[in-house]
Amino acid sequence: MKELKELLKSQIKAHNELVSLLQKEREALILFQPEEIEKLAKEKDMVLMRIRLFEDERINLLNKLSEINDTKESITLSKLVELTGDEEFRDLGLKLVSLVQSVIELNEFNRILIERSSKHVNNFLHFFEHNAIETTKHKKILKI
């Protein structure tokens, strides 16, 4: 049980790091800092890899608990509270759910910022290409 609590605390810490990185990414997107965005993307990838490893380990530990308790159903953190009476599992689970929700919301906001930025860049490129073509036409007309 102690191993599972430590793992959940590690997951919470990693999710806090991800929330922080997503907040920094939002700021870098607003300020249009491509180098910072790239750096943050690499950091996010590393944190996400750790989160995946923690999640795999959490599932393995809960599956072992299911085997130990000779139950075919998956043991959730709520079920674990029922079995052990340890409310800390509920608290850790609620913190994790809250952080995951924050990650989802920040990610969605950043996605919208990226889409808008992309639209502005594409509009600028289209404007630039159109004006370059018009300038070329005018130069050809003037030479004739």
C-alpha positions in Angstrom: 0.0 0.0 0.0 2.8 2.4 0.8 4.3 1.7 -2.7 1.0 2.7 -4.3 0.7 5.9 -2.2 4.3 6.9 -3.2 3.5 6.2 -6.8 0.3 8.3 -6.7 2.3 11.1 -5.1 4.8 10.9 -7.9 2.0 11.0 -10.5 0.6 14.1 -8.8 4.0 15.7 -8.9 4.4 14.9 -12.6 1.0 16.3 -13.4 1.8 19.5 -11.5 4.9 19.8 -13.7 2.8 19.3 -16.8 0.3 21.9 -15.7 3.2 24.4 -15.1 4.7 23.6 -18.5 1.3 24.1 -20.2 0.9 27.5 -18.5 4.4 28.5 -19.7 3.5 27.2 -23.2 0.3 29.4 -23.2 2.4 32.4 -22.3 5.0 31.6 -25.0 2.2 31.1 -27.6 0.7 34.5 -26.7 4.1 36.2 -26.9 4.9 34.2 -30.0 8.3 32.8 -28.8 9.0 29.8 -31.2 12.2 28.8 -29.5 10.5 28.7 -26.1 7.6 26.7 -27.5 10.0 24.1 -28.9 11.9 23.9 -25.6 8.7 23.4 -23.7 7.5 20.8 -26.2 10.5 18.7 -25.4 10.1 19.1 -21.7 6.4 18.1 -22.0 7.4 15.0 -23.9 9.7 13.9 -21.1 7.0 14.6 -18.4 4.4 12.7 -20.4 6.7 9.7 -20.7 7.1 9.7 -16.9 3.4 10.0 -16.5 2.8 7.0 -18.8 5.3 4.9 -16.9 3.7 5.9 -13.5 0.3 5.0 -14.9 1.4 1.6 -16.1 2.9 0.9 -12.7 -0.2 2.1 -11.0 -2.3 -0.3 -13.1 0.1 -3.2 -12.3 -0.1 -2.5 -8.6 -3.9 -2.4 -8.6 -4.0 -5.6 -10.6 -1.7 -7.3 -8.0 -4.1 -6.1 -5.3 -7.0 -7.6 -7.2 -5.1 -10.9 -7.3 -4.2 -10.7 -3.6 -7.9 -10.0 -2.7 -9.0 -12.8 -5.1 -11.4 -10.5 -7.0 -11.9 -10.4 -10.7 -13.0 -6.8 -10.8 -10.4 -4.0 -11.1 -9.7 -2.3 -7.8 -10.2 1.4 -8.1 -9.0 3.9 -5.6 -12.5 4.2 -4.2 -12.7 0.5 -3.8 -9.3 0.6 -2.1 -10.6 3.1 0.4 -13.5 0.6 1.1 -11.1 -2.3 1.6 -8.5 -0.4 3.7 -10.4 2.4 5.3 -7.5 4.7 4.3 -9.0 8.0 3.1 -5.6 9.2 1.8 -6.2 7.1 -1.3 -9.4 9.1 -2.0 -7.6 12.4 -1.4 -4.8 11.4 -3.8 -7.3 10.2 -6.4 -9.2 13.5 -6.2 -6.0 15.5 -6.6 -5.0 13.5 -9.6 -8.5 13.9 -11.2 -8.3 17.6 -10.6 -4.9 17.9 -12.2 -5.9 15.8 -15.2 -8.9 18.2 -15.7 -6.6 21.2 -15.5 -4.3 19.6 -18.1 -7.2 19.0 -20.4 -8.4 22.6 -20.1 -5.0 24.1 -20.6 -4.3 21.8 -23.5 -7.6 22.8 -25.2 -6.8 26.5 -24.6 -3.3 26.1 -26.1 -4.7 24.2 -29.0 -7.0 27.1 -29.8 -4.1 29.5 -29.6 -2.0 27.4 -31.9 -4.9 27.1 -34.4 -5.4 30.9 -34.4 -1.7 31.5 -34.8 -1.5 29.1 -37.7 -4.5 30.8 -39.3 -2.7 34.2 -39.0 0.5 32.9 -40.4 -1.3 31.2 -43.3 -3.2 34.5 -44.0 0.1 36.4 -44.0 1.7 33.9 -46.4 -1.3 34.0 -48.7 -1.2 37.8 -48.6 2.6 37.8 -49.3 2.3 35.3 -52.1 -0.6 37.2 -53.7 1.3 40.5 -53.5 4.5 38.9 -54.8 2.6 37.6 -57.9 1.0 41.0 -58.4 4.4 42.8 -58.1 5.9 40.3 -60.7 3.0 41.0 -63.1 3.4 44.7 -62.8 7.2 44.5 -63.4 6.6 42.4 -66.6 3.9 44.9 -67.8 6.3 47.8 -67.2 9.1 46.2 -69.2 7.0 45.6 -72.2 
